[in-house]
Structure formats: C-alpha cells, structure tokens
Amino acid sequence: MNRQQIILRPLVTEKCVAKKEAEQTLAFEVAGDATKVQIKNAVEKLFKVKVAEVRTANQTGKLRRRGRFAGYRSDWKKAYVRLKAGEKMPEYAEI
C-alpha cells in the first residue's frame, strides 16, 4: 500500500482540533488493514515530521434509519498520531 491508500482523510472535528492544538496530536481516518508502523511511515513521509506515537481505534458503523428502512454505516479505523516535541504542526492543506 502506498501512503495515499493508508491515510484516507484527516479528521477535523472539535475534539480532533483541540487535541491538535493542546497535545500535538493529529487524527486521521486510515485504511482498515493499516498497521501502526505503516501509518507512522506514511505520516512522516507525507508531512515531513517525526512521529512519537500512533494509537488506533476501530469504529463500528452506526445504525441509520430512513423511515421504515434501517441499515448500518460502514466500519472504519481512526488513528491518533502524536508528533515528537519541537516538531512544527502541519496544516492539512499542505498534503
């Protein structure tokens, strides 16, 4: 897998932006079969920064209803990537 297949999109929510500013942590939606080492290498190559730690979480799809019809959203994987101290925080528009 190349780095564009590993990192699907950045997560820009209130929680993720607060983590970015306070804890030097970026959040991404990643491929479901991506490992922590692959995520670390992809972020380092893509943003040209040093990564200290990668944490991942598998999110289960929520039940969604449209009238009498019900279905589930897809499951997905989230990665929190903490940068090493002294690294410049990248902006997502630099990808």
Contacts in CASP RR format, 6 or more apart in sequence:
PFRMAT RR
TARGET T0000
AUTHOR 0000-0000-0000
METHOD contacts of the structure
MODEL  1
MNRQQIILRPLVTEKCVAKKEAEQTLAFEVAGDATKVQIKNAVEKLFKVK
VAEVRTANQTGKLRRRGRFAGYRSDWKKAYVRLKAGEKMPEYAEI
1 31 0 8 1.000
1 34 0 8 1.000
1 38 0 8 1.000
3 41 0 8 1.000
3 42 0 8 1.000
3 45 0 8 1.000
3 46 0 8 1.000
5 31 0 8 1.000
6 30 0 8 1.000
6 31 0 8 1.000
6 34 0 8 1.000
6 38 0 8 1.000
6 39 0 8 1.000
6 42 0 8 1.000
7 28 0 8 1.000
7 29 0 8 1.000
7 30 0 8 1.000
7 39 0 8 1.000
7 42 0 8 1.000
7 43 0 8 1.000
7 46 0 8 1.000
8 28 0 8 1.000
8 29 0 8 1.000
8 30 0 8 1.000
8 31 0 8 1.000
9 28 0 8 1.000
9 29 0 8 1.000
10 16 0 8 1.000
10 26 0 8 1.000
10 27 0 8 1.000
10 28 0 8 1.000
10 29 0 8 1.000
10 92 0 8 1.000
11 27 0 8 1.000
11 28 0 8 1.000
11 29 0 8 1.000
11 78 0 8 1.000
12 92 0 8 1.000
13 27 0 8 1.000
16 26 0 8 1.000
16 27 0 8 1.000
19 25 0 8 1.000
19 27 0 8 1.000
19 80 0 8 1.000
20 26 0 8 1.000
20 27 0 8 1.000
20 89 0 8 1.000
23 82 0 8 1.000
24 82 0 8 1.000
24 83 0 8 1.000
24 85 0 8 1.000
24 87 0 8 1.000
24 89 0 8 1.000
25 80 0 8 1.000
25 81 0 8 1.000
25 82 0 8 1.000
25 83 0 8 1.000
26 43 0 8 1.000
26 80 0 8 1.000
26 81 0 8 1.000
26 83 0 8 1.000
26 89 0 8 1.000
26 90 0 8 1.000
27 78 0 8 1.000
27 79 0 8 1.000
27 80 0 8 1.000
27 81 0 8 1.000
28 39 0 8 1.000
28 43 0 8 1.000
28 78 0 8 1.000
28 79 0 8 1.000
28 81 0 8 1.000
29 76 0 8 1.000
29 77 0 8 1.000
29 78 0 8 1.000
29 79 0 8 1.000
30 39 0 8 1.000
30 56 0 8 1.000
30 77 0 8 1.000
30 78 0 8 1.000
30 79 0 8 1.000
31 77 0 8 1.000
32 58 0 8 1.000
32 76 0 8 1.000
32 77 0 8 1.000
34 42 0 8 1.000
34 77 0 8 1.000
34 79 0 8 1.000
36 54 0 8 1.000
36 56 0 8 1.000
36 79 0 8 1.000
39 54 0 8 1.000
39 56 0 8 1.000
39 79 0 8 1.000
39 81 0 8 1.000
40 51 0 8 1.000
40 54 0 8 1.000
40 81 0 8 1.000
43 49 0 8 1.000
43 51 0 8 1.000
43 54 0 8 1.000
43 81 0 8 1.000
44 50 0 8 1.000
44 51 0 8 1.000
46 95 0 8 1.000
47 90 0 8 1.000
47 94 0 8 1.000
47 95 0 8 1.000
48 90 0 8 1.000
49 83 0 8 1.000
49 84 0 8 1.000
49 87 0 8 1.000
49 88 0 8 1.000
49 90 0 8 1.000
50 83 0 8 1.000
50 84 0 8 1.000
50 87 0 8 1.000
51 81 0 8 1.000
51 82 0 8 1.000
51 83 0 8 1.000
51 84 0 8 1.000
52 82 0 8 1.000
52 83 0 8 1.000
52 84 0 8 1.000
52 85 0 8 1.000
53 81 0 8 1.000
53 82 0 8 1.000
54 79 0 8 1.000
54 80 0 8 1.000
54 81 0 8 1.000
54 82 0 8 1.000
55 79 0 8 1.000
55 80 0 8 1.000
55 82 0 8 1.000
56 77 0 8 1.000
56 78 0 8 1.000
56 79 0 8 1.000
56 80 0 8 1.000
57 77 0 8 1.000
57 78 0 8 1.000
57 79 0 8 1.000
57 80 0 8 1.000
58 75 0 8 1.000
58 76 0 8 1.000
58 77 0 8 1.000
58 78 0 8 1.000
59 75 0 8 1.000
59 76 0 8 1.000
59 77 0 8 1.000
59 78 0 8 1.000
60 75 0 8 1.000
61 72 0 8 1.000
61 73 0 8 1.000
61 74 0 8 1.000
61 75 0 8 1.000
61 76 0 8 1.000
62 72 0 8 1.000
62 73 0 8 1.000
63 70 0 8 1.000
63 71 0 8 1.000
63 72 0 8 1.000
64 70 0 8 1.000
64 71 0 8 1.000
64 72 0 8 1.000
64 73 0 8 1.000
65 71 0 8 1.000
83 89 0 8 1.000
END
